[in-house]
Amino acid sequence: MWKNHRTSQSRSNPTQPDLSRRRFIIAGTTISGSLLLGLPLAGVALSGDPAGDSSRIGFFIKILENGDVIIGNAQPELGQGLRTTLPMLVAEELDISFDRVRIESMPLGIVKTADGYTWKYGGQGVGGSTGLTNNWTYMREVGATARLMLIQAAARLWNVPVEQCSTLPGQVICETAGKKASYGELVKLASSLPMPEEAPALKPMDDYRLVGKPQHNKEVQDIITGKAKFGSDVDMPDMRYAVIQRSPVLNGTVSSFDDSATRAVKGVLDVFPVEGPAPGAPYHILAHGVAVVATSTWAAIKGRKVLKVVWGESPNRDDNSEKFWQQNRDMLATQGQICHDQGDFPASIDASKTVVRHRYEVPFVSHAPLEPQNCYAWVQKDKVHVIAPTQMPSGASRSAHAVTDIPRENIKVEMARVGGAFGRRLTNDYVAEACIISQKTGWPIKLQWTREDDIKNDFYRPGGTHELIAGLDESKRVTAWSQRLASGSKYYRRPNMPDEDLWKPELYVDDFPKAMVENFRLEYFHNPIGLPRGSWRGPAHVVNGFVIQSFLDEIAHETGQDPLELRLELLGRVEEQPYSNHGGPVMTPGRLARLLKFVTGRIDYKAKRPKGRGVGFAAHFTFGGYAAHAIEVSVNDEGEFTIERIVAAIDCGFAVNPNAVQAQLQGATIDALSTALELEITVRDGQVVQRNFNNYPLMKIDRVPALFEAHVMNYDDTPTGVGEIGLAPAAPALTNAIFNATGVRIRRLPIADQLRKEMKA
């Protein structure tokens, strides 16, 4: 029923721009004689000569006279490889050798219209694994249009019908006339021709030379040689440097400070307070604090070390993790908000032959990117210049406007390469901080966070306690399912957010097994702990994947069923289901079944293993993509375990660059396991306890097994994003393996020393 198939290329995707109607392409020659193309939004009035810099509208192509091609990329680069993958789409349709392609990053492009602001270059920003999917059609049509213009130029030059001309990489040929010309020879004539009214037909996928074939990342050489410029590398004329001493207590204020010792530090230029949000108010920055501005980052840090601050009272001074978990347990003993209710769950549970019920705890965690937050900002009287490693350049523009009141059309935002994001840089609080400091001093400012700043001041992944309940009939068929969650909501302190909507980012209503079980209920309790919360790589999917896939194994164990057959039976109940959350509009359960069969077959999970060894597996649908893991572990008598083997598989529809997809699957697996092993943010007396990697320890290389397979399994011809898809199944595959090796069930993350304690008990 779920065999591999290919679908029509014309299949619609509501997230992709419609370029075939109400859009047009502009063209012009630059001073150097190159051809410049771009795609503006409909209804955006363009002024000035399109041959100038203002003509760089959309994902542009610049064809140089020597035949080299520069392809613009307007999306942030977080390490996911978009600066290679998106230009591949253009190069494929343009018909150019990829070794002749160079990549240029583009700044934020917004245009003010009578109705507000709109995109100048098309949507810019990446999150939720959308960087590729939102541009899949867009980028290919730019390349196809450029190719058609070059063919038209050649046909006119040779006085032959357009239909007689075709292309080879980098040149137009006419076999009938025995003619050929390089793209560089044709760019001037091509730019003078009228533009096609409709987007040209795209290549059949069977003719692809680049797309779908492994390609090396265009920027690897620059990265490994130190030429790639991250936000921390920004160096601008007359720049000053700043750090902030932020309140150590959640929602604390600055009561007073003594900066005499700070100002005595050589290089310190200024010290002043920075006002944060009121308790419970939406965030523009995370915390109240005191800024130290100096002639170098080191001088600013030295000055901050001797700064004496008296912190004011905070309503969250008594917050602590122990109280948070106890409050969750107390709430789960009561009735919460029923968020979704289908069938008759209470009656079905009452009629069940067997009821399985367990609780799971998933902690707050930090994003911990390798590069801490930073931002360059220069606020002048009527304009702002920002250079930042951000996932959302439009958000950087809004943050700069919010704190400076300068119109957004006068705010220039450039995107530095990002040294890790994982959802942290969807929020631009560090941009707002840098703008506040620059506006106060009048200087161009480079704001730098330290590792301690970053771990103690984050929009953390929400922690919560999940209670799952399943009812089974006499044939051991699951007929009722409920997930009850007490947690800190990601929507905490969002503007204009009603309390009744706080559950929505924590429980995705259409997630498995909603469509497969007749009686299904979701219930929520909100815990208003003072920790800031935000999106963390795969948001609720990575949490619910652990909870649900762990619970499925527990159902199988307690009812004497095979855990794989239990999953396959559930997945086989529905061929395709509507999916209203991000990643829809449909979810195909059979795609998960295909991956589960593959990974369990590769690892031979039914094979008999010696004492102390076990295999676990899990699968999950995340943001339009499908992933599965099978993991084998060995455990010694002391409760120390070793990950012996990992088999991971991903179905992202169609892998545009299989190299990049495989790398993302490997990285996501390691990130998920690292988080499951040791990572947790805790609070004591209103303060985050963790400070650096000494007490927030990331997974070390010796814990990653040499036997690590990452399989990319195409399904159709429509790609999905991959950055978050591979996380959710990894942790439950690991904990299920631990149970099968030892009989010890891990219901709380991180694993830490739980297994050692249980084995010694």
N, C-alpha and C positions, 0 to 999 in steps of 0.2 A: 504493500500500500504506500510505502514511503520511499520509493526508489528515487535515485538521483534523476533530476530532469532539468530541462532548460526552458525558460519562459521568454516571452516576447520582449524585445528591447523597448518596445513602446509602452510597457506597463507603467502606469502612472505612479508617482511618488509625491504625496502632498507636501513634503518638505523641500522638494527641489524647485528652483525657479522655473517658470514657463518662459522659455526663450523663443519659442516659435511664433508667438503672437505678442503684440504690444511691446516689443523690445526691438532694438536696432543696434547695429554695430557701427562704430565710428572708425575712421581710418585717417591717417595722415602721414606725411614724411617728417622725420626729425631733421635737424640741421645737418646731421651726418648722412642723410639720405636713406636711413633705415625705415622699414614699414612698421607702423605702430597700430595695434588693434586693441579694442576693448569693448566691453558690454555694459552700458549704463542701464539703470532702471527706467521703466516707462514713466513719462511725465516729468522727468528731471530736466529742468532747463539747463543747458550747457552754454557757457559764455567763453569767449576768447577763441583763439586759433587752436583747433584740435591737434596741430602739429607741435604745440608746446607741451610743457609738463602737465597742464590741466587736462590734456587728452588721455591721460592714463586712467581710463575709466574701466573698472572691472579687472578681470584677469587678463592682463595684456600680453601681447606677443610683440617682441621687437626683433625684426629680422635684419641683421647687419649685412652690409654689402659683401663681406667675405663669406657669407653663408652661415655664420654662427647665429644662434637664436637665443635670445634672453626671454625667459618666461617669468612673469611676475607671480608672486604668491602672496595673497592677502591674509592668510591665516596664521595665527600664532604657531610656532614650532616648539613643542614640549618634549621632543624626543620620540614622538610617534611616527616621524618620517614623512609628514605632509609635504615638506618642501621637496621631496622626491616623488611621492605618489601623485600629487595633484599635477605637477608638470608632466608626468608620464602620460596623463590623459590628453593633454594638449599635444604633446609630441607625437603620440600615436595617430591622432587624426590629422595633424599637420604633415605627417610623413617625413620625419627628420630623424637622423641618427641621434641617439640620446647622448653620445659623447660630444655632440656639437651644441648641447644645451647648457646654458648657465641660468642660475636662479637668482632673482632679485626679490627681496622682501619689500612689501608695500606698507605704508603707514595706514592708520585708520582713515577711512574716507566716509564722511557724512556730509549731507547736503541739507541746508535749511530750505524748506518749502512753505507755502501758505498753510499747509496742514501740520507743520512740525518738521522733525528731522527724518531723513530717510538715508538708506545706504547709497553711497557713491560707487563702491566697488562690489556690491552684493554683500550678503551677510558676512560679518567678520567675528570670529569667536569660536572656540572649541570647548565642548563639554558634552557629556552624555554620549560619547562615541559618535559624533555627528560630523566631524571635520571632513570625512570623505563623502558620506552619503548626501550631504547638503550640496555638494559640488560635482556629483557624478555626471550629470547631464551638462551642467553649466560649462565645465572645463572642456569637455569633448567638443561642444559646439563652437567654442572659440577657435580651437584647432582646425575643425572642419571648415569654418568660414575662411580662415587664413589660406588654407590649401586651395579652396575654390577661387579666391581672388587671384592667387598666383597662376592657376590654370587659365583663368580668363585673360590675364595679362599676356601669357604665352600665346594663346589663341589669336589675340589681336595682333601681336608682334609678327606671327607667322601667317596671318590671314587664313586660318583654318578653323573649322567648327570646334567649339569647346568640347564636344563629345569625342573628338579624336585625340584629345590630350589626356594624359594621366601623369602620375608621379612615381618616381623612385625616391628613396631617401635623399632629400635636399635638392631635388631637381625635377623640372617638368619635362616630359618627353612627348613627342608626336611621332609614332612609328611610321605613319603614312607619309609624312613629309620628311622623315629622316632628320628631325630636329630635336635638340635638347638644350636646356638652359638651366643654370643654377638659380636657386631662390634669390641669391644675392644680386644676380643680373636682372631680376624681374621686379624687385621691390618698388622702384620708383614708378614704373608704369602701373603696377598693381594698385598703388595708393591713389592714383588719379581716376580709377574706374568707379562707376556707381556701385553701391553696396547691394548685395543680395537682399531681397525683401523678406525671404524666408530662410530659416536655418537650413543648411544643406543636410542631406541624409548622412547618417553616421555609418561607419564601417560595420560590416558583419563581424561578429566577434571571432569567427573562424579565421579572419584575415589579420587578426592582431599580431604584431611583431613584438611590442613592448608590454602592453597591458596583459596581465595574467602570467607574465614570465618573470622569474626572479631578477631584480635589479639591485645593484649596490646603491646604498645611500649616497647621495651626491655630496653630503657634507662631512662624511666620515674623516676624510683627510684633514680638513680644517679642525675638526674636533680633537683628533688625537695629536695634532701638532700645535694646538693652542691658538689657532687663528680664529676660531669661531668666537663671536662676541656675545657673551651673556650679559645680563643686566649688571652684574657685579663688575664687569669690565668697562663700563661706560666711563669715559674721561672727556669732559667738556671744558672749554676755556673758562677761567675765572671761577671754577666750581669750588664750593665749600662742602664740608662733610658733616653729617649729623647722625647722632644716635639719640634714642629716647629712653629715659628711665620710666618704665610704666608701672602702674600700681601693681604690687604683688598680690593683692587681695582682689578677688572678683568684684567689680563695680566700686572699687575704692576711689577716693578723690585725693587731690593734693591739698593738705591743710596749710603747710608752709614748707619752705626749704632754705637751706643755708648753702650758698654756692661760692663762698669765699675760697675754699680749697680748690674747687673746680676751676675758678677763674685764674688761679695761680699756676695752673698747668700750662706749660708752654704750648702755644698753638690754639688754645681755647679762645673763641671769639665772642660767644654769646651763650646765655643760659636763660630759659624762660619756660613757663608752664604751657602745656598743651591740654586743652579741655576735651574730655571724652563725652560719651553720651550719658544721659541720666539713666539710672537703673530702670530696666524694662523698656526703655526707648529703643527704636531701631538703631543699628550701628552705622556710623560713618567712619569712625575708627574704633579700635577695640577697647581702649582704656585711657583714662586720664594719666598724665605723666609730665615729665620735665624734659625738654629738649636741650641737648648740648651740641653746639655748632663749633667746628674747629677747622684748622687748615689741613687736617688729615683725619682719616677714620681712627687711626691709632690714638691720636691726641684726644679725639672726642670720647673714645672708650676710656682712656686714662682719666679724663675729667669726670666722666660719669661714675667711676669707681669711688671717687672721694666726695661725691655729691651727697648731702645729708637732707633727706626728705622726711617730713612728718606726714603720714597718710591719715586721711580722715576716715570716719566710720563708714561701714558698708553694710547694706542689708543682707549680704551674702557671707559675712565674716564667719558664720557658724556652719557653712556648708561643708560636708565631708562625704566621702564615698560610702562609708559604712551606713550613714543615715540614708543616702540615696537608695542603696539596695534594699534596706529595710522598708523604706516607704513604698518601693515597688511591690514588695511582698504583701504589705498591708493592703495596697490598692487592689491587688489581684484577688484578695479575699472578699471583695465587694463587687458590685455591678458597675461596669464602665459604659462608655459610649459605644453603642452598636453601630458600626460603620457600614457594615454590609450584612444582609441576612437573606439567604435564599433557602427555599424549602422550609422545613420545620426542624431546626437543629435540636431543640430540647426534646421533642417527641421521639426523634430518631435515636438520640442517645439513650433515652429511657427504654427503647425497644431493642437496643443492641445486645447481642450475645456477649461481646467483649468490648470493654472500653479501655483505651490506652491514654495515659495522661502523664506529661513530663514538662519540666521547666528548664529553660536554658538562659544563661546570662552572657551577654555580649557587651564588652566594655567600651568606654570612650577611647578613641585613639587619635593621635596626631598625624598630620600629613607627612611631616619630617622630610621635605624635599632636600636634596643635597645642597642646593643653593638657597640660603635663607632669603627672606623678602628684602627687596631693595627697590629704589626708584630714584631717577633723576627728574627734578622738576625745576623749572624757572618760571616764576610768576611775575610778569611785568604789568604795567598799568592796564593794558587792554588785550593781553594775549598770554597764553600759557604754552610751554613746551614740556612734554612729558616723554621720557623714555623708560619703559618698564617691562619686566618679564611678566606678562599677564596673559591669562586665557581669554579675557574679555576686554578688548581695547575700548569698546563702547562703554563698558562699565567704568574704565579708567577716565574716560571723558566725562561721564556723569559725576564721578567722585570729585574730579577737579573742579567742575562747575559748582557742585554743591558747597564746597568750602571757600571758593574764590568769588563766586557770582559772576564770573566772566562768561560771556555767551559761548556755547559749545562750538560754534563755527570758528571761533578764534582760539580754540584749544587744539594744538597739534599733538597727536599721540603716535609715537613710534614703538614698535614691538621688538624688544631684544629677545634673543634666543632664551628659552626658559630652562633653567637647570632643575627640572622636576616641578610638577604642579599637583596632579592627582586630585584636583578639585579645589585646592587651597587658593589658587590664583583666579578662581571665578569671582572672588571678592577683592576689591581694590582699596582696602583700608590703608595700605601702605602708600598708595598713590595720594590719598587724601592727606596723610601725615606729611609727606614730602611737600605738597602744595601749601599746607598751613605754615610750615617752617620757611619756605621760600618767600611766601607773601609777607610774613612777619619781618624777615631780614632784608628782603629785596635782592638777595643773592641767588644765583643758581645753586641748587642743593642736591647733593648725592646722599640720600638716606640709606643707611645700612643697618640691617638687623643682624644680631649674632645668633649662633645656634641656640643659646639659652633663651633669647628673645622669642625665637621661632617656636620652640617647644612649649614655652609657658604662655604664649599668646597666639592661639590658633582658633579656627572655627572647627572644632573637633567633630569626628564622626559620633553621632548620638549613641549613647549606651542605653541598654534596656533589658528588661526581664520578659521573656516570652513563655507563655503557657500554651501548649498544644494539646488538643483533645481529639481523639479519633474514636468513632464507633464502628464496629464490624459486625456483620450478620453471621449466621450459623455457617455459611460457606467461606468465612474469613474475608469477605468482600467489604472494603471500606465504604460505608454509606453516609457517614457524617464526619465533619471536620470543622474545627474551630481553632483560630489563632488569637490569643489574648495577649496584648502587649502593654506593658507599663514602661515608658521611656521618656527621655528628653527629646522633644520634637526638633527636627531641623528647621522648622518654620518659626521657632522661638524668636521673638523680637523682630519678625519681619513686619514692615509697615502694612497697615490695613488688613491684618490677618485675623479673622474671627477664630475664636477658640474651637469651634466645631470643625474647623479644617486642619487642625494641628496633626491629625493622624495621617493625612494624605501622603506625605513623603516617607512614611515609615511602613505602611502596609499597602502594597500595590494590589488593588482590588481584583485584577484579572490574573494574578500569578497562580501558578500550579499549586494545589490541584483544584482550583475553583470550578473549572468547567467539567471536571471529571467526577465530582462528588455531588449528589443530589441535594444534600443538606450542608450548607456552608455558611459560616459566620465569622466575621472579624470584629474584634472588640478592642477598644483603646482607652488607656489612662495616661494623662500627661503629668510628668514630674518636672516642675519648674526650677530645677537646680540652676545655679547661676553660670555654669560653663557655657561659653558661646558654642554654637553648633553650625555645621555646614555640610556641604557635599564632600564625600570621601570616596573616591574611585569605585564606582559601582553602587553608590549610596545604599539604599535599603536592600538591593539585590544581594550584596555580599554578606549582609547579616542574615536575611531570610533564607538564603541558600544554605548557610550553615545549619540554621534551626530546622528547616523542613527536611533537608536530606539526612540529618541526624535522626530526626523523629521517624522517618520512613524505615531506617534500619532498626530502630527500637520496636516499631510495630511488627516488622518481620520476625525479629528475635522472639518477641513475647507471644506470637501466634504461630510459631513454627513454620514460617514461610521463607522461601528464598528471596533475599533482598532485591536481586535483579528482576526476578519474575514478578514480584510485587509492583515494582516501578513500571515494568513493561505492560502489566495488566491495566494499571491506571492510565498510562499514556495511550494505550490502545482504545480507550473508551471514546475518544473524540478525534476525528481526523483533522479538523482545523477549528480554531476558536477565535472569536473576536477578541481583540486586545486593545483596550482603550488607553492604557498608560503609554508612556514614551517607549518606542520600539515596535508599536503596532503598525498597521491596523489588525494584523492577525498574528497568531502564534500557532505553529504546526508541531504538535506533540511528537509526531513521528520522527522529526529531525533530532530531538533529544534521544529517542529510542535508538536511532541509528548510531549515534555517538556512544551511547552506553554499551551497546553490543560490541562496538569496535574496541573500546578501551578495555573492557573486561575480557574480550577474546585475546587481545594482545598480551595482557598480563597473566592470562590463564588463571582467572581467579578461583576456579573450582578445583584446581590442582591441590593435592594434599601437601601441607607444609609442616616443617618441624615445629616443635613447641617454641613459643616465643616469636613466631613470625605470623603476620596476617596481612590481608589485602582489604582495602576499602575503596569505595567508588561513590561518585556523585555526579549529577548533571544539573544544569540550570540554564534558563533563558534570560538573557540580559540585554536590554536596549536593542532588540532586533536580531541578536546573534545567539548562538547556541554553543555550549562548551561542556566537556565532561573530563573527569580525571579518574584514574585508577592509581592507587599508591600502595606500595608494599613496605612494611616496616619490620624491623626486628627489635626485640626488647630483652634486655638482660635481667638478671635476678634483682638488680638494684633499682629497676624501674627506669633505666636510661634507654632511650630508644634511638634508633638510627633509621633514617629514610633510605631504603635500599634501592627503590626504583620508582620512577614516575612515568606514567603514560598519560599524556594530555592530548586532547583533540578539540578542534574548533571548526564550526560551520558558520562562516560569515557570508554565506551566499556565494559570492564570487571574490576570490582573492586577487585584487588588482596587482599587488606586489607581494608574492608569496614570501619573499625574504622578510619583509616588514611584518607580515602577519605572524610568521613563526616567531620572530623576535618578541613581538608583543605578547604572544601566548607564553613564552618562556618567562618574560619579565613579570607578567601578571601572576603566574604561578608562584614565583619566588616571593613577590610582594605579599601575596595572600598567606603563604606559609610563614614568612617572617612575622607577619602580624599575629597569626594564630599561635606562634610559639611563645613569644615573650612580651608583646606590646600592650600596654594599658596606661591610660592617663588616670591618675587618682587625685583626689582633693582632700586636703587636711586644713581645717581652720580657714576655709575660704581661699586657699592657695593651691595652685597646681604643684604637686610634689616633684614631678620629673623635670629635669633641667637640661640634660645632654644625653649622648648615647651611652654614658656609663650606667644610667638607670632607665634608659629607654633603648634597649639593645636590639639593633637590627640583626637579622640572620647573617651568620658568617658563611663564607664560601665552603667551608669544610662540611656543612650540613646539607649541601646540595649534592645529590648522588650523581655519579658518573653516568648511570643508566637513567637518562632523562630524555624521553621521546616527546616531541611536539609535532603533531600532525595537523595539517591544514586540509580540510575536506570540503571542496566546493560542492554546492548543491544546485544552484541555478545561475543566472547571469546578472543578478542584482546584488551589488555589494552592500554589506552593512559595516559599521565601524567595528573596531576590534580592541580599542584601548582598555575597555573595562570588562569585556566579555569573559576573559579567562580567569577571573578572580573567584567568583562565587563557589564553584564546586571544589576548590582545592582544600580548604580547611575541613569540610565534612568528610572528604575522602580520606584525609589523614586521621581524623579522630575515629572514623569507622574502622580504619585499619588497626589502630591501637586497640580498640575493643576486641576485634577478631584475633589479635595476638595475645591479649591478656585477660579479657573479660572485664576490664575497667572502662566504664563509660565516661567520657569527658563531656560534661554539659555546660561547662563554663570556660570561656576564653579570657585570657590566653591560657594555654596548657601549662606553661611555667613548670612548677615542680609538683603538680597534682599527681602525676603518675608515680613519681618516686614515693610520695607520701602514702598513696594507696597500696603500693607493692610492699611497703615496709609495715603497714598497719596489721 
